[in-house]
Amino acid sequence: MPYLTKEKKASFFTDFGGKTTNTGSIEGQIALLTERINRISEHLQANKKDFSTHRGLMQLVGKRKRLLTYLSKQNLQGYRQLIEKLGLRK
């Protein structure tokens, strides 16, 4: 069974992007990446020697970081709200 159903994916874009069809919204993409990162992190805690998955995780973290940097330059208020909502930084 896939870890992310269509309904769950649509709920991410509804909660963070404004509406379900707004799949290009930066906020929605960051929320989706955060969910994937959390899932892969759980997997890696159980499978410490899975280095190829670790590389994929690092790529996802880098992509999320680039999107967050872009968002902070474009919309600082939205950036702060998103970080608080996702619980990314302290």
Number of C-alpha atoms within 10 A of each C-alpha: 4 5 8 12 10 8 9 12 16 18 16 21 24 16 13 22 21 15 15 16 11 15 18 10 14 19 24 25 19 25 22 18 17 18 17 16 19 12 13 16 15 10 14 16 10 9 12 10 10 12 11 9 16 17 11 13 19 13 13 17 16 12 14 20 13 13 16 20 13 14 19 14 9 11 10 14 10 13 19 14 12 19 16 12 11 13 10 9 7 5
